[in-house]
């Protein structure tokens, strides 16, 4: 490899012409140049040139791949190819999810010498408490979000699967907002409980006189979603007869209103969701296999709340802002302990309902255990009980529980991260935060 590690001035100049934030790094993670878009949106005032990308973006003192993070630079060094990842980055607006696309640049000898890193914020989700959009930091949430980021820009049909109450419609809306169709409508259809005749009329529309009571022509929801996204919630409840017509729509891109012979063309992107086991329904003959293959181009599983318990404090802060927007409600340390110990079989929807009830029961500014429903006061299994926490806010509880888990753990750091529901990166950050080597 050449001993001259200076990039061509033309390469640095080229970065300045790009509208998206870009940086140029060497093989040792050092930032050689940053364009104006990066400096104006991602930098915090201090120059980033000469600093490492992991220190600037993550406030780390070691590379991401050594802190449990998926590092695109390390992956590109190994593969010699372009790499894409989703990361949480520190920005002037706080921690934000960022799509990273890193491309290797070779020197005159053909060796990889530099990397151009393009950053595109994923504005539909936050790693901090927020009153809108998706909120979370847990590994299961980030795995889901990375799939959303990859699939959203395409027109592929997406099937969201997960338990009731996990927020599948929020995820569907996030897919729409991150897509090329974001400026067009997002139309949601709740398929549960719709009889076959009503489903056909609502989705495909009908002509005047098509059936008793059809006194006027009515465009369907497919037309309402033209240019945008049609979201079919609880797809598993669609009657078999309508499954045939939906399949025809997906295969040909055309449909007919009820009572019409005119063939109409649909311009929609389909996102579906269900909590039902579709493959079991196929075996029983209640769901068409060919339709399943058409809607399941890109499956995404929305995790249950019990798979992301470390996100509960973030969700509590966010949901309180949604259920009581005119109040400055906070939650006590004791109440947070109750919520952290509860299994939430109804997932995020149940958590929201719990907080809405608590906000109505609370006359002051702080929600305590006495404001929570009686069924929540169930002690966790003895094996998962944390050490008693000191009085204070929920950050104190989190710290005490974390330190107790670290001191009593006898396995690897990776096993500890899994046990705590954290990424390895977050585990190392917390270890550093609390002064543990």
N, C-alpha and C positions, 0 to 999 in steps of 0.2 A: 504494500500500500504506500502511496505517496506520503512523504514526510510533510508536505505543505498542506496544512489543514484549513487554510483560508478559503472560504467559498468565493466563487466568482462574483464581482460587484454586480454583474448583470442579474444574478440570481436574487441578490438582496433587493435590487431595484424592482425586480418583477413582483416580489411580495407586496410592494406598496401599491401596485395596480389592482390588487384583489380586494373585493368588497367585504369578504368574510374575514374574521380574525385568523391570522396565520403567524406562526413562529418558525424559525429555522434553528435546528439543534445539531450538535455534533454527536459523535458516538458515545461521549461521556456525559450526556444529558445536559450539557451546557447550552444555554440559549445564545445564539450568534446574532440573531436579528428578530425584530418583531415589527409587523406592519402597523399602519395607523389605525386600522380597524381593531387590532388587538389592544394597542395602547389606549384607545379611547373607551373600550368596553370591558376589557378584562384586567387591565393593570390597575394597581391601587395607588398610583402616584410615583412610587419609587421605580427606577429603571430596572428592567428585567434582564438586560443584556449582561452576560457574564455569570448570571445565576443559573442554577439548575431548574429544569422544568418541574421536578417533584417538589422542590422547596417553594417555588412560586405558586403552583397550583394546589398543592396539598399541605403545605407548611411542614413537610417532612425533612428529616436530615439523612435519609437514605432512599434509594430508588424504590418506586412503587412495587416492583416485583419482589423486593426483599421485605416488604411490609404487608404482604397478603393481597396486593392489588394486581389486577391484570394490566401489565405494562405494554403498550403498543410498541414502544421503541425496542424493548427486549425481544418481543415477538418478531418484529421486523428484522432485527439482527439475525435471528435464527432462520427465518423463512426467506429473507431477501425480497419480500413482497410488501405490498400495501397492507396495512392492518387497520381495523376499525374497532373501537370500544366505546362504552358509555362510562363516564367518570363523574364523580362529584368534585367540583372545583371551587376553590375560594375565589370570589369575585367582589367588586365593590358593593354589590347588592346582597352579599351573603353567599352561602354555599348553594350552587346551582348544578343541575344535571347538564352535562355537555357531551354532545356527540363528537368524538375525535376520529379524524381520518388522517393517518400518518403514512407518508410516502417516502421510501428511501431514495437518496440521490447518490449516484456513483461518481467517483473521481476518474481521472484520466487512465488510471491503471485498472479500472473496472471494479474496484472495491467500494463497498458502501461507506461513505464518509460523512454524509449529512442526512438530515430528515426534515421534511416540510410537514408541519402539523397544522391541520385545519380544524378549527373549533366552531361548532354550531350549537348554540344553547337549545336545550329541549324544554321549551317554556311551559309544557303541559304538566310538569311535575316539579316538586320542590323537595329538597332534603331537609327543609326546616318547616316549622309551623306556618301554615298559609290558609287563608280563608277561601281559597278556590283551588280547583284542580286536584291532582293526585299528590299525596303526601307520604313520604316514607324514606327510610334509609336501610332497612333490614336486607340481608342478602336475597331472600325470596322475592322481595319487592323489586330489588334492582335487577334480578334475572328477568322478571316479567317486563320491566321497563325497557330493558335492552331489546327484547323481542318487539315491543311496541315501536321503538325507534327504528328498527330495521324494516318492519313491515309497513309502517304508516305511509312513506312516500310512494309506495306502489299502489296498484289497483287490485291487488290480490284479495280474494274473499278470505275473511278472518273469522275463525270460530273461537269465541271466548268460553272457556269452561271453568266452573268453580261453584262452590257452595252458594246458597242464597245469602244475600247480604254482604257479599265481598266487594261490591262496587263495580259490577261488570258494565253497567251503563256509563259510569264515569270513565272507565277504561276505553269504551267504545267512542265516547266523545273526545277523549284525548287522542285516539287514533285519527279521528276526523280533523281535529285542530292541528295535528302535525302532518297532515296530508296536503297534496296539491289541490284538494277540493275544499280547503278550509273556508274559502270565501263564499261557498254555496251552502245550501241547507243541510242540517243534520236532522233527520226525521226518525223518531223512535216509535216502534210498534210493539205493544205488549200482546203477544200471541196467546197468553193464557186465558182461557175462558171464552175466546171468540168462537162462535159457531161457524161452520163451514161457509154458509151463505154470507154472513156478515164479514168474515175474513176476506172473501173474494171481492166484495163490494168496496171494503175499506182500502185494500191494498191496490187492486187493479182499477177501481172506479166503475161507474155504471152509466148507461144511457137512460134517458127519460123513457119510462114505460117498461124498463127491463124486468121489473117485478112489481108486485103490489106495493104501493107507497113510494115508488120511484117517480116522483112528480117532476123532477128536473135532472138534467145531466150533472154528474158529479165526478170530477177528476179524482183519481186515487192517490194514495200516498207515494206511489212510484213517481208520479208526475210532480208531486210536491217536493220530492227529494232530487229532482232533476239537476244534474251537475254536481250533486253532493253525495251524501252517505245515507243509506237506508239501514237502520239498525233494527233487526228482528230479535226482540227479547223473548226468552223462553221458547225458542224454536222447536223444542221437543213436543210442544203442545199443539203444533199445527196438524189439522186433520189430514189423513192420507190423501184424500182427493185434492186438497190444496198443495200437498207436497209435489204432486205431478206437475201442476201449473207453475209452481216456483222453480222446479227443475227446468222446465221449458224456458222460462225467463232467463235463467242463468246460462243455459246452453246456446240459446239463439239471440239473446239480448232483445227479444221482442215479447209483446203481450197484447191482449185484447181487453177492452173494458167489457163488463157484463152487459150483454144485450147488443154488442157491436160485432161487425165482421171486419172492421178496420184494424189492420195490424199496426201497432205503434212500437216505436223503438225506445228502449230505456237507456238513460245515461246516468247510471248510479254505481256506487261502490257498496257492496253488501258486507255488513258486519253482523254476525249472529252471536247469540249467547244462550246458554242453557246450563241448568244444574243437573239435568237428567243424564243417565248413562246411555248415550245414544247407541253404542255398540250392543248393549244388552237389548235395547229396543229393536235394533235391526234383527237380532236373533229371534225375537218374539214376533216379528213381522209388523210392528207398529211404527217403524221408521224406515224410509227407503234407503237402501245402501248406496244407490247411485247419487241420490241427493247429498248424502253424507260426504261422499268423495268430492262433490262440487263445492260444498261450503267449507270443507276442512283443508283448504289449500295451505293455510298458515294457522295452525292451532296455537293458542296462548292460554295457559292456565293462570287464573287469578288466584293468588294464595289466600288461604283462610287466615283470620287474624291470629289464631294460635300458632301459625307458622312464622309470624313476624311480631312476637311479643315486645321486642325492643322498640317498636314503632308506636306503642300505646301512648306514651307521654306526648309525642308529636301530634298524634291524632286527637288526643284530648284537647290540647291547646287550639288546634285548628277547628274542631267541631264546636267548641264553646263559642268561638267567633261566629259560627254559622247559626247555632240555635238561639243565641242571645246577642245579636249584633250590637244592640244599644247599651249593653252592660259590660263592665270590665270584670267579668267573673274569673276567678282563679280556683284551683283545687288544692285542698290541704294535703299534707304529706300522708296523713292517715287514710284519707279517701283514695289517694293514688295507690296506697298499698292494697286496698280492697280491689281496685280495678285490675292491678297487675296480677292478683291471685286468682281472678275469675277466668273461666275458660271461654266465654263469649261464643256459645254455639250459633248465635245469630250474626256473628261477625261484626263488621263495621256498622252495619245498619242497627244492630242491637246496641252497640256502644253509643251511637248517636241518640237513640231513644232513651237510653239510661241517662245521658247528660241533659237531654231536653227535660225529662221529668225532674232531675235534680235541680235544674235551673228554676223550675216552677216551685219547688219545695224550699228553695233557699231565698231568704229575704235580704241577706247581706251580699257581700262581695266574694265570700269564700265558701265553696262547697265542701262539706264535711261528710264523714261516714253516715251520719244520721239522715242526710238528704238522699242517700242511695237506697234503691229498692232492697227489700229484705232478702230476696233470693241471691243477691250478690255477696252477702256476708257468709260465704262458704270457705273454710280454710283450705289451702292447697294441700296436696299430698305431702307427708312429712319429709320425703326425700328432696322436695324442691323448696322447703321453707328457708328463706334467707335469715341471716343473723339479725337480731333486733336492730332497727335503725334508730338513730338519734333523732331528736325533734328537729324540725326544720322543714324546708321545702322538698319537693320531689327530687331535686338534684341530689340532696343529701341521701335520700333513700337509694337512688341509683348508685351513688358512690359507695355507700356501705355494703350494698348487695354485691356490687362488682368486686370490691376488695375481699369480701368474704369468699366469693366464688374462686378468686385467684389463689387465695391462701389454702383453700381446701382441695384444689384440683391437683391430680397426680398424673395427668396425661400430657400430651403435647399441646402447644399453643393453638394448633389447628383444631384439636378436639375441644379445647376450652372455648374457642370462638363459636363452634357449632353448638355447644351446650348453652351458651349465652344468647344465641340467635343473632350473632354479629358477624360481619365480614372480618377476615384476618387484619385487613387494613384498619378497620375501626378499633379492633382489639389493641393493636399496637399503638394507636393514637391515644387510647384511654390509659394504657400502661404508662406511656410517657407523661400524660396529663397528671396521673396520680403518683409519679415518681418511682415507678417500679421498673427495674431493668429486665 
